Amino acid sequence: MAGASSALQSKREIGKATRDAFGRALEALGGDYPDVVVVDADVSNSTRTEWFGQKYPDRFFNIGIAESNLVGIAGGLASCGKTPVIASFAAFILCNAYDQLRMAVAYPKLNVKVVGSHAGISIGEDGASQMGIEDVGLACSLPGFVVVVTADEASTKAATKAILDYEGPVYLRTGRPDVPKVYTGDSAPFTIGKANVLRDGKDVTIIAYGLMVASALDAADELSGQGIEARVLDMHTIKPLDREAVLAAARETGAIVVAEEHLAHGGLGSAVAMAVSEGQPVPIRYVNLDDSFGESGSPEALLEKYGLTASKVVEAAQAAVSAKKG
Amino acid sequence: MPANLDELKQRAKAIRIDILKSTTEAGSGHPSSSMSAAEVVTALYFGGFMNYDPKQPRWPDRDRFILSKGHAAPVLYAAMAEAGYFPKDQLMTLRKLGSPLEGHPNMNRLPGIEASTGSLGQGLSIGVGHALAARVDGKSYRTYVMTGDGELGQGQIWEAAASAGKYKLDNLTCIVDRNHFQQTGAAEDVLNMDPIDGKFAAFGWHTQVINGNDMGEVVTALERARGVKGQPTCIVSLTHKGQGMLKLLEKLGDPNFHGKPMKAKDLDAAIAEVEAGA
């Protein structure tokens, strides 16, 4: 049964990891964006900024394993008119350098693109210390930041261009494993702050980002077999939230599921609940990491253990639909 | 342009008096932390070391000054007012609601401020960013960063020092305002960072140790820093916290005088001591 497994076991065609798609896109855009300067904290072969670095060595600096300095340098470069792109693991760049993101980027509202790779538990065997599970909430708590998490290869490529075109601080989360293609072909619609409706339905809306979008689509297939028609939103921009799409979902489908590879606290679930409770109260159910760290294991096994699967999304949708009937 | 030492000394006095008046008017702030740095800041802005245009604060070729010890904002504001970035009477709006002269520097509120600081340890990294941008853009501007001595407890300072050494940023100068005190006591008692010059030297920096309250030594050190090639320069500027009113601080029994303004009743005595100073 397709719905029982994680996105990584989806029957959909598997595409590149979002970190790879980001790295290729950045490399490809380097020529058209001469102000882009990439600064690395010695993980460029993980975050994939190395490909830009190989092509544009004069605009690439590896400053060593020092995320605080990384972010501060980016602030300085941005205030001189550069467009710094800085990447490290999500856990390190957000958690190690949070004060620097606050003071050297967010407070002066500088044009820095912060990329956190290896987000979520789907990195697998390296375990909890390497897993950014709070990064979206932390990034959303930086005033003025745009927060983006892409679902697949094509949308990451589109998002990379969009965040370079946008003037202001952005956090982009990418992931380690190869993930299913949500968008067929080489391109995907991507407008910052505008959710993509991937499937329409009248009974419930599943709102997701990252690899949970594929699980949301798998869940919607299964729900359809049960007579429940689910709308699926790829909420690739967590901040600013597409309130209009969220409230339309609440109004038109009457029940919502939020699925994310993130802690419950401070993630998309919180943002959706805030919008819905104020604008159009309807039942909401959540699929996320609740309040726990990950651990070592295969990505597939971890997603199963922590309930980030299509079947959990199905259960949550059933519960949300029952709650509205009650 | 050779700097006229007497003129610079007079400017430093005027800046100290503005620091005292503005913080007393504000009813809070860090005058003693500001006064220790008066010679260096005065020399940078008025000794011919920085090219800047108050009418075009974002001029891309300007030299930069980043005050990493952001609590010393009053010394920077006083110098900027003297330089013509804003009218001098605006100094008396320090820390008041709506004033661009916030308690700690805010680059988005006050044109001419190069970095929003106040969380210690961050300014040197930002300065490295400016220096790298100059390199990428092929520009010849210089970046000056001032840190405190207590601030050197922040690990980020040493991350920045190592990276500046790696890239041989000879367009970057870090001045450590070594005023010997931090919030709760003597810097060497709280966390001894000596030898400061030795630490920077170990990261590949050219270093100098000077009497930072001696205008002649400050000017000479900045001239020397400008001539260093292939290395960033660190000037360890030995100063006194509250320089200019040390006798009064002794009388008040508080040589550190951290984070508080002079009381209105003592302000005249403080100003008189500054005016009588060498």
Chai-1 contact restraints between the chains, C-beta under 6 A:
chainA,res_idxA,chainB,res_idxB,connection_type,confidence,min_distance_angstrom,max_distance_angstrom,comment,restraint_id
A,I63,B,S163,contact,1.0,0.0,6.0,A-B,restraint_1
A,A66,B,E159,contact,1.0,0.0,6.0,A-B,restraint_2
A,S68,B,Q156,contact,1.0,0.0,6.0,A-B,restraint_3
A,N69,B,S125,contact,1.0,0.0,6.0,A-B,restraint_4
A,N69,B,Q156,contact,1.0,0.0,6.0,A-B,restraint_5
A,N69,B,E159,contact,1.0,0.0,6.0,A-B,restraint_6
A,N69,B,A160,contact,1.0,0.0,6.0,A-B,restraint_7
A,N69,B,S163,contact,1.0,0.0,6.0,A-B,restraint_8
A,G72,B,Q122,contact,1.0,0.0,6.0,A-B,restraint_9
A,G72,B,S125,contact,1.0,0.0,6.0,A-B,restraint_10
A,G72,B,I126,contact,1.0,0.0,6.0,A-B,restraint_11
A,I73,B,S125,contact,1.0,0.0,6.0,A-B,restraint_12
A,I73,B,V128,contact,1.0,0.0,6.0,A-B,restraint_13
A,I73,B,G129,contact,1.0,0.0,6.0,A-B,restraint_14
A,G75,B,I126,contact,1.0,0.0,6.0,A-B,restraint_15
A,G76,B,I126,contact,1.0,0.0,6.0,A-B,restraint_16
A,G76,B,G129,contact,1.0,0.0,6.0,A-B,restraint_17
A,G76,B,H130,contact,1.0,0.0,6.0,A-B,restraint_18
A,L77,B,G129,contact,1.0,0.0,6.0,A-B,restraint_19
A,L77,B,A133,contact,1.0,0.0,6.0,A-B,restraint_20
A,C80,B,H130,contact,1.0,0.0,6.0,A-B,restraint_21
A,C80,B,A133,contact,1.0,0.0,6.0,A-B,restraint_22
A,K82,B,A133,contact,1.0,0.0,6.0,A-B,restraint_23
A,D99,B,S119,contact,1.0,0.0,6.0,A-B,restraint_24
A,M103,B,S119,contact,1.0,0.0,6.0,A-B,restraint_25
A,M103,B,Q122,contact,1.0,0.0,6.0,A-B,restraint_26
A,A104,B,Q122,contact,1.0,0.0,6.0,A-B,restraint_27
A,A104,B,I126,contact,1.0,0.0,6.0,A-B,restraint_28
A,Y107,B,S116,contact,1.0,0.0,6.0,A-B,restraint_29
A,P108,B,M107,contact,1.0,0.0,6.0,A-B,restraint_30
A,P108,B,N108,contact,1.0,0.0,6.0,A-B,restraint_31
A,P108,B,S116,contact,1.0,0.0,6.0,A-B,restraint_32
